[in-house]
Amino acid sequence: MDDLSKPRFFSDSNTYEAVEEIASWIKGRTAYRPKIGIICGTGLDTFPNEISDRVELEYSDIPHFPMPSVLGHPGRLVFGRLDGVEILCFVGKIFFFEGYDSFQCTVAVRVMKLLGISYLILSNAAGSVDEDMRPGDIMVMKDHINLVGLAGNGPLIGPSPQVDRWGERYLCLSQVYDRTLRRLAEEAALEVGLQDLKEGVYMMVGGPNFETVAEARMIRVLGANVVGMSTVSDAIVAVQAGMKVFSFSIISNLCLLNYNTTLNIDHAENIAIGQQKTPLIAKWIRKFVANIFNQPA
């Protein structure tokens, strides 16, 4: 007979206690106690090279921690400093399409809560259904559409005693992406010469395949500017945990909206777009982190 206290989607490692073990293990291996955390998206795997005085931990060594299997996501946790500001950086996302459940996909955020992170910066590569957003552009997320969550795979699924330990589960999500952080990011962009920063709505889909023409058209009709396969679940968990969230998309490709096109979308090319933008993004994030750190208390 099934144990009703352990729903089928909730494994023994998907518990508060397991995440406490992860956080305790990490704390024992670094003296860093940052307040700002970053999760690097596709194409930004070289960003941690900007971090000085690094302490690097491999995901494979961290107890209970899932391993990414996607190109461009090496699986490394990096602590260090950006211009003197302590940060931590998860280099490698865990994707739903890899076969992990929603808890495992967001475990990095839950770990960050127990490590004392107050500000979370998320990045991703996304396809554009908006003619005003072209490959190489950067879009700051002002809102999202969680197609995966609306279909029943949201990150707050699980038995109440476990999920409630992280915070309020019946969240109001009208202000997921913090307005003050968006303003500070815009100011930082102007200071480093990052021109024409976009702002818009991101839709999360399950992947890993790219969208059909009909699906891309639907995404546009539903009000999204870009589409990707990550980020939203992390943002929701961060809000539950009381963090302030900022997220941006690197536009890696145009979604195919016309049946007559001969174009094709290639994952390796998407990674290359992100890597081309990394030097400028690094300058931007460096200034943005300083802006966060220097806010009036």
JOVENMO-V420881 format. One record per pair of residues at least 24 apart in sequence whose C-alpha atoms are under 10 Angstrom apart, sorted by sequence separation. I is the first residue (numbers start at 0). J is the second residue. If there is no record, write none. Layout:
<<I;J> <I;J>>
//
This chain:
<<29;53> <30;54> <53;77> <54;78> <55;79> <67;91> <68;92> <69;93> <87;111> <199;223> <200;224> <201;225> <202;226> <203;227> <204;228> <205;229> <225;249> <226;250> <249;273> <29;54> <52;77> <53;78> <54;79> <66;91> <67;92> <68;93> <69;94> <199;224> <200;225> <201;226> <202;227> <203;228> <204;229> <225;250> <248;273> <28;54> <29;55> <44;70> <45;71> <52;78> <53;79> <54;80> <66;92> <67;93> <68;94> <198;224> <199;225> <200;226> <201;227> <202;228> <203;229> <28;55> <29;56> <44;71> <50;77> <51;78> <52;79> <53;80> <65;92> <66;93> <67;94> <69;96> <87;114> <201;228> <202;229> <203;230> <204;231> <225;252> <226;253> <249;276> <28;56> <41;69> <42;70> <43;71> <44;72> <45;73> <47;75> <50;78> <51;79> <52;80> <65;93> <66;94> <69;97> <201;229> <202;230> <203;231> <225;253> <226;254> <249;277> <41;70> <42;71> <43;72> <44;73> <47;76> <48;77> <50;79> <51;80> <52;81> <64;93> <68;97> <87;116> <143;172> <201;230> <202;231> <203;232> <225;254> <41;71> <42;72> <44;74> <47;77> <49;79> <50;80> <51;81> <67;97> <86;116> <142;172> <143;173> <201;231> <25;56> <40;71> <41;72> <44;75> <47;78> <49;80> <50;81> <51;82> <52;83> <58;89> <66;97> <76;107> <88;119> <92;123> <142;173> <249;280> <39;71> <40;72> <47;79> <49;81> <50;82> <51;83> <55;87> <57;89> <58;90> <67;99> <86;118> <87;119> <88;120> <89;121> <141;173> <142;174> <143;175> <39;72> <47;80> <49;82> <50;83> <51;84> <52;85> <53;86> <54;87> <55;88> <56;89> <57;90> <58;91> <66;99> <141;174> <142;175> <143;176> <47;81> <50;84> <51;85> <53;87> <55;89> <65;99> <141;175> <142;176> <50;85> <140;175> <141;176> <24;60> <25;61> <50;86> <140;176> <141;177> <24;61> <25;62> <50;87> <66;103> <67;104> <139;176> <140;177> <141;178> <219;256> <24;62> <38;76> <50;88> <65;103> <215;253> <216;254> <22;61> <37;76> <64;103> <65;104> <215;254> <216;255> <217;256> <21;61> <22;62> <37;77> <47;87> <63;103> <64;104> <141;181> <214;254> <215;255> <216;256> <20;61> <21;62> <47;88> <65;106> <140;181> <214;255> <215;256> <216;257> <20;62> <21;63> <36;78> <46;88> <47;89> <64;106> <65;107> <139;181> <212;254> <213;255> <214;256> <215;257> <20;63> <21;64> <47;90> <63;106> <64;107> <211;254> <212;255> <213;256> <18;62> <46;90> <210;254> <211;255> <212;256> <213;257> <17;62> <18;63> <33;78> <44;89> <45;90> <139;184> <201;246> <209;254> <210;255> <211;256> <212;257> <213;258> <17;63> <18;64> <32;78> <33;79> <44;90> <64;110> <101;147> <139;185> <201;247> <209;255> <210;256> <211;257> <212;258> <17;64> <31;78> <32;79> <33;80> <43;90> <44;91> <101;148> <201;248> <211;258> <30;78> <31;79> <43;91> <106;154> <199;247> <200;248> <29;78> <31;80> <35;84> <36;85> <37;86> <38;87> <39;88> <40;89> <41;90> <105;154> <198;247> <199;248> <12;62> <13;63> <29;79> <34;84> <35;85> <36;86> <37;87> <38;88> <39;89> <40;90> <41;91> <102;152> <104;154> <105;155> <197;247> <198;248> <12;63> <25;76> <33;84> <34;85> <35;86> <36;87> <37;88> <38;89> <39;90> <40;91> <41;92> <101;152> <102;153> <103;154> <196;247> <197;248> <11;63> <12;64> <33;85> <34;86> <35;87> <36;88> <37;89> <38;90> <39;91> <40;92> <95;147> <100;152> <101;153> <102;154> <113;165> <32;85> <33;86> <34;87> <35;88> <36;89> <37;90> <38;91> <39;92> <100;153> <101;154> <102;155> <112;165> <152;205> <31;85> <32;86> <33;87> <38;92> <100;154> <101;155> <102;156> <150;204> <209;263> <210;264> <31;86> <32;87> <101;156> <102;157> <147;202> <148;203> <209;264> <31;87> <100;156> <101;157> <109;165> <120;176> <137;193> <142;198> <143;199> <144;200> <145;201> <146;202> <147;203> <148;204> <175;231> <208;264> <209;265> <95;152> <119;176> <136;193> <137;194> <138;195> <139;196> <140;197> <141;198> <142;199> <143;200> <144;201> <145;202> <146;203> <147;204> <148;205> <209;266> <136;194> <137;195> <138;196> <139;197> <140;198> <141;199> <142;200> <143;201> <144;202> <145;203> <146;204> <147;205> <176;234> <208;266> <118;177> <136;195> <137;196> <138;197> <139;198> <140;199> <141;200> <142;201> <143;202> <144;203> <145;204> <146;205> <147;206> <175;234> <176;235> <102;162> <120;180> <136;196> <137;197> <138;198> <139;199> <140;200> <141;201> <142;202> <143;203> <144;204> <145;205> <175;235> <119;180> <136;197> <137;198> <138;199> <139;200> <140;201> <177;238> <184;245> <118;180> <138;200> <139;201> <172;234> <175;237> <176;238> <184;246> <138;201> <172;235> <175;238> <180;243> <181;244> <184;247> <132;196> <171;235> <174;238> <175;239> <179;243> <180;244> <181;245> <132;197> <170;235> <177;242> <178;243> <179;244> <180;245> <181;246> <131;197> <132;198> <170;236> <172;238> <177;243> <178;244> <179;245> <180;246> <181;247> <132;199> <168;235> <171;238> <172;239> <175;242> <176;243> <177;244> <178;245> <168;236> <170;238> <171;239> <175;243> <176;244> <177;245> <38;107> <170;239> <174;243> <175;244> <176;245> <177;246> <38;108> <129;199> <166;236> <168;238> <169;239> <174;244> <175;245> <176;246> <36;107> <37;108> <165;236> <166;237> <167;238> <168;239> <175;246> <176;247> <36;108> <146;218> <165;237> <166;238> <167;239> <168;240> <166;239> <167;240> <37;111> <127;201> <144;218> <165;239> <166;240> <167;241> <36;111> <126;201> <165;240> <166;241> <35;111> <36;112> <125;201> <126;202> <163;239> <164;240> <165;241> <34;111> <125;202> <144;221> <154;231> <155;232> <162;239> <33;111> <34;112> <36;114> <125;203> <144;222> <153;231> <154;232> <36;115> <37;116> <43;122> <143;222> <144;223> <153;232> <154;233> <34;114> <35;115> <36;116> <42;122> <43;123> <143;223> <152;232> <154;234> <155;235> <33;114> <34;115> <35;116> <36;117> <37;118> <38;119> <39;120> <40;121> <41;122> <42;123> <43;124> <142;223> <143;224> <147;228> <154;235> <155;236> <32;114> <33;115> <34;116> <35;117> <36;118> <37;119> <38;120> <39;121> <40;122> <41;123> <42;124> <143;225> <144;226> <146;228> <147;229> <153;235> <154;236> <31;114> <32;115> <33;116> <34;117> <35;118> <36;119> <37;120> <38;121> <39;122> <40;123> <41;124> <126;209> <143;226> <145;228> <148;231> <153;236> <32;116> <33;117> <34;118> <35;119> <36;120> <37;121> <38;122> <39;123> <40;124> <41;125> <126;210> <140;224> <145;229> <147;231> <148;232> <155;239> <21;106> <22;107> <25;110> <33;118> <34;119> <35;120> <36;121> <37;122> <38;123> <39;124> <40;125> <140;225> <145;230> <146;231> <147;232> <21;107> <138;224> <145;231> <193;279> <13;100> <22;109> <23;110> <26;113> <128;215> <138;225> <143;230> <144;231> <145;232> <192;279> <193;280> <13;101> <14;102> <18;106> <21;109> <22;110> <26;114> <127;215> <128;216> <143;231> <191;279> <13;102> <17;106> <18;107> <21;110> <22;111> <25;114> <126;215> <128;217> <142;231> <191;280> <193;282> <10;100> <12;102> <13;103> <19;109> <20;110> <22;112> <23;113> <128;218> <129;219> <145;235> <191;281> <192;282> <193;283> <8;99> <9;100> <12;103> <18;109> <19;110> <22;113> <23;114> <127;218> <128;219> <143;234> <188;279> <191;282> <192;283> <8;100> <9;101> <10;102> <14;106> <18;110> <21;113> <22;114> <127;219> <128;220> <132;224> <188;280> <190;282> <191;283> <8;101> <9;102> <10;103> <13;106> <17;110> <18;111> <21;114> <22;115> <129;222> <131;224> <132;225> <190;283> <191;284> <8;102> <9;103> <15;109> <18;112> <19;113> <128;222> <129;223> <130;224> <188;282> <189;283> <191;285> <15;110> <18;113> <19;114> <128;223> <129;224> <187;282> <188;283> <191;286> <127;223> <128;224> <129;225> <187;283> <188;284> <190;286> <191;287> <127;224> <128;225> <186;283> <187;284> <190;287> <15;113> <126;224> <127;225> <128;226> <185;283> <187;285> <188;286> <125;224> <126;225> <127;226> <184;283> <187;286> <188;287> <125;225> <126;226> <127;227> <184;284> <186;286> <187;287> <124;225> <125;226> <126;227> <186;287> <187;288> <124;226> <125;227> <126;228> <184;286> <185;287> <187;289> <123;226> <124;227> <125;228> <183;286> <184;287> <187;290> <123;227> <124;228> <125;229> <141;245> <142;246> <183;287> <184;288> <186;290> <123;228> <124;229> <140;245> <141;246> <182;287> <183;288> <123;229> <124;230> <139;245> <140;246> <141;247> <181;287> <183;289> <184;290> <122;229> <123;230> <139;246> <140;247> <180;287> <183;290> <184;291> <96;204> <97;205> <121;229> <122;230> <138;246> <139;247> <140;248> <180;288> <183;291> <95;204> <96;205> <97;206> <121;230> <138;247> <139;248> <95;205> <96;206> <97;207> <121;231> <137;247> <138;248> <139;249> <180;290> <94;205> <95;206> <96;207> <137;248> <138;249> <180;291> <183;294> <94;206> <95;207> <96;208> <121;233> <136;248> <137;249> <138;250> <179;291> <94;207> <121;234> <135;248> <136;249> <137;250> <119;233> <120;234> <135;249> <136;250> <137;251> <119;234> <134;249> <135;250> <136;251> <179;294> <133;249> <134;250> <135;251> <136;252> <132;249> <133;250> <134;251> <135;252> <119;237> <132;250> <133;251> <134;252> <118;237> <119;238> <132;251> <133;252> <134;253> <117;237> <132;252> <133;253> <116;237> <127;248> <132;253> <125;247> <126;248> <127;249> <117;240> <118;241> <119;242> <120;243> <121;244> <122;245> <123;246> <124;247> <125;248> <126;249> <127;250> <130;253> <105;229> <108;232> <109;233> <112;236> <116;240> <117;241> <118;242> <119;243> <120;244> <121;245> <122;246> <123;247> <124;248> <125;249> <126;250> <127;251> <128;252> <129;253> <130;254> <104;229> <105;230> <108;233> <112;237> <116;241> <117;242> <118;243> <119;244> <120;245> <121;246> <122;247> <123;248> <124;249> <125;250> <126;251> <127;252> <128;253> <129;254> <104;230> <105;231> <107;233> <108;234> <111;237> <116;242> <117;243> <118;244> <119;245> <120;246> <121;247> <122;248> <123;249> <124;250> <125;251> <126;252> <127;253> <128;254> <105;232> <106;233> <108;235> <109;236> <112;239> <113;240> <115;242> <116;243> <117;244> <118;245> <119;246> <120;247> <121;248> <122;249> <123;250> <124;251> <125;252> <126;253> <127;254> <128;255> <104;232> <105;233> <108;236> <109;237> <112;240> <123;251> <124;252> <125;253> <126;254> <127;255> <128;256> <104;233> <105;234> <107;236> <108;237> <111;240> <112;241> <125;254> <126;255> <102;232> <105;235> <106;236> <107;237> <108;238> <109;239> <112;242> <101;232> <102;233> <105;236> <109;240> <111;242> <96;228> <101;233> <105;237> <108;240> <95;228> <96;229> <94;228> <95;229> <102;236> <108;242> <135;269> <94;229> <134;269> <93;229> <94;230> <136;272> <137;273> <92;229> <95;232> <135;272> <136;273> <92;230> <126;264> <134;272> <135;273> <134;273> <137;276> <135;275> <136;276> <92;233> <135;276> <14;157> <126;269> <137;280> <8;152> <13;157> <125;269> <15;160> <16;161> <124;269> <14;160> <15;161> <124;270> <9;156> <14;161> <15;162> <8;156> <9;157> <13;161> <14;162> <15;163> <124;272> <8;157> <9;158> <13;162> <15;164> <124;273> <7;157> <8;158> <14;164> <15;165> <123;273> <6;157> <5;157> <6;158> <9;161> <5;158> <4;158> <3;158> <4;160> <120;284> <120;287> <120;288> <118;288> <118;291> <118;292> <41;229> <40;229> <40;230> <39;230> <38;230> <38;233> <71;266> <70;266> <71;267> <70;267> <71;270> <70;270> <71;271> <81;281> <84;285> <86;288> <71;274> <81;284> <82;285> <85;288> <81;285> <82;286> <84;288> <80;285> <81;286> <84;289> <43;249> <82;288> <83;289> <35;242> <40;247> <41;248> <42;249> <81;288> <82;289> <84;291> <85;292> <34;242> <35;243> <36;244> <37;245> <38;246> <40;248> <41;249> <81;289> <84;292> <37;246> <40;249> <42;251> <84;293> <41;251> <41;266> <42;267> <41;267> <42;268> <44;270> <42;269> <43;270> <41;269> <42;270> <43;271> <45;273> <46;274> <41;270> <42;271> <43;272> <44;273> <45;274> <49;278> <40;270> <41;271> <42;272> <43;273> <44;274> <41;272> <42;273> <43;274> <46;277> <50;281> <41;273> <42;274> <43;275> <45;277> <46;278> <49;281> <40;273> <41;274> <42;275> <43;276> <44;277> <45;278> <48;281> <49;282> <42;276> <43;277> <46;280> <47;281> <42;277> <43;278> <46;281> <50;285> <45;281> <49;285> <43;280> <43;281> <46;284> <37;284> <36;288> <35;288> <35;291> <34;291> <35;292> <34;292>>
//
